[in-house]
Amino acid sequence: MRLEALSSPVLTRTLRAAAGDQALELVGSSHAFHAMRLRLEQVAGTDATVLLLGETGTGKGMAALALHRLSARRDAPFVNVDCTSLPATLIESELFGREKGAFTDARSSQPGRFELAHGGTIFLDEIGELPQDAQAKLLRILQHGEFERLGSPRTIRVNVRIVAATNRHLTDEVKAGRFRRDLYYRLNVFPITMPPLRERKGDIPALAEHLVQRLARRHHRQIDPIPRTVLETLTAHDWPGNVRELENVLERAIITTTDSMLRIVELPSEALDLLPGDPTSMLVDVERAHILRVLRATAWRIEGPRGAATTLGLKPSTLRSRMRKLGVRRTAEQEPGRAAFVA
């Protein structure tokens, strides 16, 4: 199966993970995105070990699931292991399993994640966090496809495709003696770098629209297309937290929006420094336009259960204060329901 077969006019890639209850989305049309997508397509149908490289929040987990869903293993298990969340004292037990009595709290036998992934794919997220002992066992699986549970002499063989990911520079970890050189070479069969969002800013408008519609469905909200000024503000930001940070900002905006117009009320403060001229001018324009729209819709009623203040979730006095500050007022010479901006 080729990723090209799943394309849309904005190059949205949507792969259903299981019975349609979770969507995997890879969205973009930039050169950086296209290069990454081509690498995924090249290796997806093979059993080659893949090493996903990139900053936190760039979508390494989604790429790993895409590799699995586009492979011949798609109907077998996909096991996701976050190496940062496993205590160092338990990581070997979690990965490779244990027998009853293998250590003090081992009251029963338990299969490890590699056994659970047999026939499918195991995704080792943040592989650079693995302790040295676990690295040695992982190397053996890569070389021979076998291991032993803790407390057992019996060798277990598994058929598992390994996809690993890290936001570290593993070559530096190897030089520092924290990561095995032989394991690094075994993992680095087919590296794919996930580009940070700041290197594909042209993808932000389509990505933001896609995320907003998905998040709106999750929160049972109806959201209009994102205003141009908001898209410009989002595109101006470098997004050090990448797609994950963008998604969080958009989700907060959807939660706090009182009608169908998206307002970015909690944009990271560092984003304002990137805007030309007055650093808050774009956000002011968005707020002004939104207040005006609500005032028109309520026939310029500010108070009451159907007034603009209630619709906006503000006190009438707060709304009047914002109108004065933004220079929004209804003038006598205008038609009913029209307004002027007064600086």
C-alpha positions in Angstrom: 0.0 0.0 0.0 1.4 3.4 -1.0 0.9 6.6 0.9 0.2 8.3 -2.4 -3.0 6.3 -2.6 -4.3 8.1 0.6 -3.6 11.6 -0.7 -6.1 14.5 -0.8 -5.9 18.0 -2.3 -4.0 19.3 0.8 -1.9 16.1 1.1 -3.7 15.0 4.2 -2.8 11.5 5.2 -5.4 9.9 7.4 -4.9 6.2 8.4 -7.5 4.6 10.6 -5.7 2.8 13.5 -8.5 0.5 14.7 -12.1 0.3 13.7 -12.2 4.0 13.1 -12.0 4.9 16.7 -8.6 6.6 16.4 -7.1 8.5 13.5 -3.5 8.8 12.5 -3.0 12.1 10.7 0.1 13.2 8.8 -0.7 16.5 7.1 1.6 18.6 4.9 2.7 19.6 1.4 6.0 21.3 2.1 9.3 20.0 0.7 10.5 18.9 4.2 7.2 17.0 4.8 7.4 15.5 1.3 10.9 14.2 1.9 10.0 12.6 5.2 6.8 11.1 3.7 8.8 9.6 0.8 11.2 7.9 3.3 8.2 6.4 5.1 6.8 5.1 1.9 10.1 3.6 0.8 10.5 1.5 4.0 6.9 0.8 5.1 6.5 -2.4 3.2 9.7 -4.0 4.5 10.7 -5.5 7.8 13.7 -3.2 8.1 14.5 -1.6 11.5 13.7 2.1 11.4 15.1 4.8 13.6 12.9 8.0 13.8 14.9 11.1 14.7 13.6 14.5 15.6 12.5 16.9 18.3 9.8 16.3 20.8 6.3 16.7 19.3 7.2 16.2 15.7 5.0 13.2 15.2 7.4 10.3 15.7 4.7 8.1 17.3 2.3 8.8 14.4 5.0 7.9 11.9 5.7 4.6 13.7 2.1 3.7 13.5 2.0 4.7 9.9 4.9 2.3 9.2 3.0 -0.5 10.9 -0.4 0.2 9.2 1.2 0.3 5.8 3.2 -3.0 6.3 2.2 -6.6 5.9 2.1 -6.7 9.8 -0.9 -4.3 9.9 -3.3 -6.9 11.3 -0.8 -8.0 14.0 -0.1 -6.2 17.3 1.4 -2.7 17.5 3.0 -2.3 20.9 4.1 1.2 22.0 6.7 1.4 24.7 7.7 4.8 26.2 11.2 4.1 27.5 11.0 7.3 29.7 8.0 6.1 31.6 9.5 2.7 32.7 11.5 2.7 36.0 15.0 1.6 35.4 14.5 -1.3 38.0 11.5 -2.7 36.0 12.4 -1.9 32.4 13.9 -5.3 31.7 10.9 -7.1 33.2 8.5 -4.9 31.2 10.3 -5.5 27.9 11.4 -9.1 28.2 9.0 -10.5 30.8 9.5 -12.3 34.1 8.9 -15.6 35.8 7.3 -15.9 39.2 9.8 -15.2 41.9 12.3 -13.5 39.6 12.5 -10.7 42.1 10.8 -9.8 45.4 7.5 -8.4 44.0 7.2 -10.9 41.1 4.2 -12.8 42.4 3.3 -14.2 39.0 4.7 -14.8 35.6 4.3 -12.1 33.0 5.1 -11.9 29.3 7.1 -8.9 28.2 6.3 -6.3 25.5 8.4 -8.2 22.9 6.3 -11.4 23.4 3.1 -9.3 23.1 4.3 -7.8 19.9 5.1 -11.2 18.3 4.3 -11.1 14.6 3.8 -7.3 14.7 5.7 -4.1 15.4 7.2 -2.8 18.6 7.8 1.0 18.9 10.5 1.9 21.3 10.0 5.6 22.0 13.0 7.6 23.4 15.3 4.6 22.9 18.2 6.7 24.3 16.8 6.3 27.8 17.4 2.5 27.9 19.9 1.4 30.6 23.0 -0.5 29.5 21.7 -4.0 30.6 18.5 -3.6 28.6 20.6 -2.3 25.6 22.5 -5.6 25.6 19.3 -7.7 25.5 17.8 -5.5 22.8 21.0 -6.0 20.7 20.5 -9.8 21.0 16.9 -9.6 19.8 18.0 -7.5 16.8 20.8 -10.0 16.0 19.1 -13.3 16.7 15.4 -12.6 17.5 15.7 -14.3 21.0 15.9 -13.6 24.7 15.0 -15.0 28.1 12.5 -13.8 30.6 13.9 -12.7 33.9 14.3 -15.7 36.2 14.0 -18.2 33.4 16.6 -20.2 31.5 14.2 -20.9 28.6 15.0 -19.0 25.4 12.1 -17.4 23.7 12.1 -16.5 20.0 10.1 -13.7 18.5 9.4 -12.3 15.1 9.1 -8.5 15.7 9.8 -5.5 13.6 11.5 -2.8 15.7 10.8 0.9 15.2 12.8 3.1 17.6 12.7 6.9 18.1 14.8 9.5 20.0 15.1 13.2 20.3 18.8 12.8 21.4 21.8 12.7 19.1 22.7 9.1 19.6 26.2 9.6 18.1 26.9 11.9 21.0 25.5 9.3 23.4 27.8 6.7 21.9 30.9 8.9 22.3 29.9 9.6 25.9 29.6 5.8 26.6 25.9 6.0 27.4 24.7 4.1 24.4 26.2 1.0 22.9 27.9 1.6 19.5 26.9 -1.9 18.2 23.3 -1.3 19.1 23.3 2.1 17.4 24.5 0.6 14.2 21.8 -2.1 14.4 19.1 0.4 15.0 20.3 2.9 12.4 19.4 0.7 9.4 16.9 3.2 7.9 16.9 6.6 9.7 14.1 9.1 9.1 14.3 12.6 10.4 10.9 14.2 11.4 11.2 17.9 10.5 10.4 20.5 13.1 7.4 22.7 12.5 9.5 25.8 12.1 11.1 24.2 9.0 7.7 23.6 7.3 5.7 26.7 8.2 3.8 26.5 5.0 2.1 23.4 6.4 0.8 25.3 9.4 -2.5 26.6 7.9 -3.6 23.3 6.6 -2.4 21.5 9.7 -4.2 23.9 12.0 -7.5 23.6 10.1 -7.2 19.8 10.2 -6.4 19.8 13.9 -9.2 22.2 14.7 -11.9 20.1 12.9 -10.7 16.9 14.7 -10.5 18.6 18.1 -13.9 20.3 17.5 -15.5 16.9 16.9 -13.9 15.6 20.1 -15.3 18.5 22.2 -18.7 18.4 20.3 -18.2 22.0 19.0 -18.9 23.6 15.6 -16.0 25.8 14.6 -15.8 28.0 11.6 -12.8 28.1 9.3 -9.9 29.8 11.1 -9.7 33.6 10.4 -6.8 34.7 8.2 -5.3 36.9 10.9 -5.2 33.9 13.3 -3.5 31.7 10.7 -0.9 34.5 10.2 -0.3 34.6 13.9 0.1 30.8 14.2 2.4 30.8 11.2 4.6 33.5 12.7 5.4 31.3 15.7 8.4 28.9 15.7 6.6 26.3 17.8 9.5 24.8 19.8 7.0 22.1 21.0 6.2 21.4 17.3 2.8 19.8 16.3 2.1 18.8 19.9 2.4 22.5 21.1 0.2 23.7 18.2 -2.4 21.1 19.0 -2.5 22.1 22.7 -2.9 25.8 21.8 -5.8 25.0 19.4 -7.5 22.7 21.9 -7.4 25.4 24.6 -8.9 27.9 22.0 -11.7 25.6 21.2 -12.5 25.0 24.8 -12.6 28.7 25.7 -14.5 29.8 22.5 -18.1 30.8 23.3 -19.3 30.6 19.7 -18.1 29.2 16.4 -15.3 31.7 15.8 -11.9 30.5 16.9 -9.9 33.0 19.1 -6.4 32.3 20.2 -6.4 33.6 23.7 -3.4 31.7 25.1 -0.8 31.9 22.4 2.7 31.3 23.8 4.1 34.7 24.8 7.3 34.2 22.7 5.2 34.1 19.6 4.3 37.7 20.0 7.9 38.7 19.7 7.9 37.3 16.1 5.1 39.5 14.8 6.1 42.7 12.8 5.2 46.1 14.2 3.0 46.1 17.2 3.5 42.5 18.6 -0.2 42.2 19.6 -1.8 43.9 16.6 -2.9 40.7 15.0 -4.5 39.4 18.2 -6.2 42.8 18.7 -7.7 42.6 15.2 -9.1 39.2 15.8 -10.6 40.2 19.2 -12.1 43.4 17.7 -13.7 41.5 14.7 -15.1 38.8 17.0 -16.7 41.4 19.4 -18.2 43.3 16.5 -19.6 40.1 15.0 -21.3 39.2 18.3 -22.7 42.7 18.7 -24.2 42.6 15.2 -25.7 39.2 15.9 -27.3 40.5 19.1 -28.6 43.7 17.5 -26.2 45.6 19.8 -27.8 44.4 23.0 -25.1 44.2 25.6 -27.0 43.0 28.6 -29.6 40.3 29.2 -29.6 36.5 28.6 -29.4 37.0 24.9 -27.0 40.0 25.0 -23.5 40.1 23.6 -21.9 40.0 27.1 -23.6 36.7 27.9 -22.7 35.3 24.4 -19.0 36.3 25.0 -19.0 35.0 28.5 -18.2 38.4 29.9 -19.7 40.8 32.4 -21.4 43.8 30.7 -19.0 46.2 32.3 -16.0 44.1 31.0 -17.5 44.1 27.5 -18.0 47.9 27.5 -14.4 48.3 28.7 -13.1 46.1 25.9 -15.2 48.1 23.4 -13.7 51.4 24.6 -10.2 50.0 24.5 -10.7 48.5 21.0 -12.5 51.5 19.6 -15.7 49.7 18.8 -19.0 51.7 19.0 -22.2 52.1 17.1 -22.7 55.4 15.4 -25.9 57.2 14.8 -25.4 57.7 11.0 -25.0 53.9 10.4 -27.7 51.5 9.4 -29.1 49.4 12.2 -26.8 46.6 13.1 -23.7 48.3 11.6 -20.8 49.7 13.6 -17.7 51.8 13.2 -14.2 51.3 14.6 -13.1 54.4 16.4 -9.5 54.6 17.2 
